[in-house]
Amino acid sequence: MIRDATRGVLPRTRFGRALAVFGLTLAFGSVVRADVPVIDTAATAGTPAERILVTGPGVFFPINPIPKCDVLNNFGGMSKEFGSGGHQGVDIGATLGQEVYAVEDGVLTRQLTDLASAPGNAWILLGNSDTQYRYYHLSAFAPGLAVGATVHKGDVIAYVGDTGNATPGGYHLHFELRPGPSPYRTPVDPVPLLAIPRNCIVYPKA
């Protein structure tokens, strides 16, 4: 259905096609939508946690917004690794140990544990929509998960931290969204696509 709907109207560049297809995926009701508020019971690696969601379409929010949720809106800003204009995701300020969620049904394809690297502890999730999600600076991984594990939207997969090149004590999740196809080289700004909870502070784009 999506292939027929996009025939003749997709942009010619690879980046443009990727972004357009991702937008249409949301419009056609993909698993990355978060259409209704959800309040669940206590979390495990296989059970969603209690959370606050906005009503409306959007990518499931990647952390528990309580007690702190500061969306820095810094995609394309300064990056410690890549310099000016090189920040390839959004930083979401939080407290140490806040839960990090799978934003879509999919498979955990890679786990990073080199604390001297820029990401520090990190998961890479490949969603069923052929979208790759990257979660950096984690303090710990949810128990029972390993590379190749299947997860579902809302599952706890990790906890917010300050590992890698994050400022010590500057607890936050660096979250990237990269539409397919493989090799997922082109990140897009997650902020306009996220279902952001009402209690989050969203800072103006710098």
C-alpha positions in Angstrom: 0.0 0.0 0.0 2.7 2.5 0.9 4.6 1.6 -2.3 1.6 2.5 -4.4 0.8 5.7 -2.5 4.4 7.0 -2.9 4.8 6.2 -6.6 5.7 9.4 -8.5 5.6 11.7 -5.5 8.8 10.8 -3.4 11.7 13.2 -3.5 14.6 12.3 -5.7 17.3 12.4 -3.1 17.9 9.3 -0.8 17.5 11.5 2.3 14.3 13.0 1.0 12.9 9.6 0.1 13.8 8.2 3.5 12.1 11.0 5.3 9.0 10.9 3.1 8.6 7.2 3.5 9.0 7.5 7.3 6.3 10.2 7.3 3.9 8.0 5.3 4.7 5.1 7.6 3.4 7.1 10.5 0.3 8.2 8.5 -0.6 4.6 7.6 -0.6 3.5 11.2 2.7 1.8 11.7 3.7 0.3 15.0 5.7 3.4 15.8 2.4 5.3 16.5 1.4 6.2 20.0 -2.3 7.1 19.6 -3.7 6.9 23.1 -2.6 7.7 26.6 -1.4 4.6 28.4 -0.8 3.9 32.1 0.6 0.5 32.9 1.9 -1.4 35.9 5.4 -1.7 37.2 8.0 -2.4 34.5 10.1 -5.5 33.8 12.2 -6.2 30.7 9.0 -7.5 29.0 6.3 -5.3 30.5 5.7 -1.6 29.9 6.1 0.8 32.9 3.7 3.4 34.2 4.1 6.4 32.1 2.4 9.6 30.8 1.8 9.9 27.0 0.3 12.6 24.8 -2.7 11.7 22.7 -2.0 11.7 19.0 0.3 10.2 16.4 4.0 10.1 17.0 7.0 7.9 17.8 6.7 6.4 21.3 8.7 8.5 23.8 12.0 6.8 24.6 12.2 7.5 28.4 9.9 7.6 31.4 9.4 11.4 31.7 9.1 11.3 35.5 10.7 12.9 37.5 12.6 14.9 34.9 12.2 15.4 31.1 14.1 18.1 29.3 14.0 17.9 25.5 17.0 19.9 24.4 16.0 20.1 20.8 19.6 20.1 19.7 19.6 18.0 16.5 22.1 19.5 14.1 23.8 21.4 16.9 27.3 21.2 18.4 28.6 17.7 18.9 31.7 16.7 21.0 32.5 14.1 18.5 31.6 15.8 15.1 31.8 19.5 15.9 29.5 22.2 14.8 26.3 21.0 13.1 27.3 17.4 13.8 24.8 16.4 16.6 22.9 13.5 15.0 20.2 13.0 17.6 18.3 14.7 20.4 19.4 14.8 24.1 16.7 14.3 26.7 17.8 15.4 30.1 16.7 13.2 33.0 17.9 11.8 36.3 20.2 8.8 36.9 18.3 5.5 36.3 15.1 6.7 34.6 13.7 4.0 32.4 14.5 3.9 28.7 12.0 2.2 26.4 11.8 0.5 23.1 10.0 2.9 20.9 8.8 0.2 18.5 8.6 -3.5 18.2 11.8 -4.8 16.8 15.2 -6.5 17.5 18.2 -5.3 19.5 20.9 -5.6 16.9 23.9 -4.2 18.8 25.1 -3.5 22.3 28.0 -1.1 23.0 29.9 -1.3 26.3 33.1 0.7 25.7 32.9 3.4 28.3 35.7 5.3 26.7 33.8 5.6 23.4 31.5 8.5 22.6 28.2 6.5 23.1 29.3 4.7 26.3 26.8 2.1 27.1 24.4 1.9 24.2 21.7 -0.1 22.4 20.8 -0.1 18.8 17.3 -1.2 18.0 16.0 -2.1 14.5 12.3 -1.5 14.4 9.8 -3.5 12.3 9.3 -0.4 10.2 12.9 -0.7 9.0 13.9 2.3 11.2 17.0 2.2 13.3 17.0 3.8 16.8 20.2 4.5 18.8 20.3 5.0 22.6 23.5 6.4 24.0 25.0 7.2 27.5 23.1 4.5 29.4 23.9 3.8 33.0 22.9 0.1 32.7 21.0 -2.4 30.5 17.7 -4.0 31.5 18.3 -7.5 32.8 17.6 -10.4 30.6 18.3 -8.7 27.3 21.0 -9.5 24.8 21.9 -8.8 21.2 19.2 -10.5 19.0 16.5 -10.1 21.6 13.0 -9.2 20.4 11.4 -6.3 22.2 8.1 -4.6 22.1 7.1 -1.0 22.1 7.2 0.2 25.7 9.5 -2.5 27.1 12.2 -1.3 29.4 15.6 -1.8 27.7 17.9 0.3 29.8 18.4 3.2 32.2 19.5 6.8 31.7 23.1 7.6 32.6 26.2 9.7 31.8 28.5 7.1 30.2 30.7 7.8 27.2 31.4 11.4 26.4 28.5 12.8 28.4 29.4 15.4 31.0 29.7 13.6 34.4 26.5 14.1 36.2 24.8 15.4 33.1 22.4 12.5 33.0 20.6 12.3 29.7 19.6 10.0 26.8 21.1 10.7 23.4 18.4 9.3 21.0 18.8 8.9 17.2 16.3 8.0 14.6 17.5 6.7 11.2 15.0 5.6 8.6 15.9 2.7 6.3 16.9 1.1 4.1 20.2 -0.2 5.4 22.9 1.0 6.2 20.8 3.7 8.0 23.4 6.4 7.5 21.0 9.4 7.4 19.7 10.5 10.8 16.6 12.7 11.0 15.5 15.1 13.7 13.4 13.0 16.2 11.7 15.9 17.9 9.0 16.7 15.3 8.2 12.9 15.2 8.0 12.1 18.9 4.9 11.9 21.0 6.2 14.1 23.7 4.6 13.8 27.2 2.9 16.9 28.6 5.2 17.3 31.5 8.4 17.5 29.4 10.1 20.8 28.9 10.9 21.3 25.2 13.6 23.9 24.6 13.5 26.2 21.6 15.6 25.1 18.6 19.0 26.7 18.9 
